[in-house]
Amino acid sequence: MEPFTSLFITFGAACLLLSWVILLIVSSKEDFTWGLCSVFLPPLSYAYCLLEFDKTKGILGLATIGWLLIWLGIG
């Protein structure tokens, strides 16, 4: 594996994990049910991100950067 490939994939996964943790905190503060759904169904937490876009723009941007880095690392 090339050094840049592993670097992109590692940083991409770290960005995705960080965005999920921040989104978990934000959704738990807003509504307990969304917090539980974010814990047990992580992809559903991004549905909350789209529904509350004005509060979670930065989190969605961080997740997008993470997916972009992973895509660049694989491709």
C-alpha positions in Angstrom: 0.0 0.0 0.0 1.3 3.4 -0.9 2.0 5.9 1.9 -0.4 8.5 0.6 -3.1 5.9 0.2 -2.9 4.8 3.8 -2.7 8.4 4.9 -5.8 9.4 3.0 -7.8 6.4 4.2 -6.6 6.9 7.8 -7.5 10.6 7.9 -10.7 10.0 6.1 -11.8 7.4 8.6 -10.8 9.7 11.4 -12.9 12.6 9.9 -15.9 10.2 9.6 -15.5 9.0 13.2 -15.1 12.5 14.5 -18.1 13.8 12.6 -20.2 10.9 14.0 -19.2 11.6 17.6 -19.9 15.3 17.2 -23.2 14.6 15.6 -24.0 12.1 18.4 -23.5 14.9 21.0 -25.5 17.5 19.0 -28.4 15.1 18.4 -28.5 14.0 22.0 -28.6 17.5 23.3 -31.5 18.3 20.9 -33.6 15.2 21.5 -33.0 12.0 23.4 -34.6 9.8 20.8 -32.3 11.1 18.0 -29.4 10.5 20.4 -30.4 6.8 20.8 -30.9 6.4 17.1 -27.5 7.9 16.5 -25.9 5.4 18.8 -27.6 2.3 17.6 -28.0 3.2 13.9 -25.1 5.5 12.9 -26.3 6.1 9.3 -29.6 7.4 10.6 -27.7 10.1 12.4 -26.8 11.6 9.1 -30.6 11.7 8.3 -30.8 14.0 11.4 -28.0 16.0 9.9 -30.0 16.6 6.8 -33.2 17.4 8.7 -31.4 20.0 11.0 -29.1 21.3 8.3 -28.8 24.8 9.8 -27.3 23.4 13.0 -25.2 20.7 11.5 -23.6 22.2 8.4 -20.1 21.9 9.7 -20.6 18.3 10.7 -21.9 17.3 7.3 -18.9 19.1 5.7 -16.5 17.1 7.9 -18.2 13.9 6.9 -18.0 14.9 3.2 -14.3 15.6 3.6 -13.8 12.2 5.2 -15.6 10.4 2.4 -13.6 12.4 -0.2 -10.3 11.4 1.5 -11.3 7.7 1.6 -12.4 7.9 -2.1 -9.0 9.5 -3.0 -7.2 6.8 -1.1 -9.0 3.9 -2.7 -9.1 5.4 -6.2 
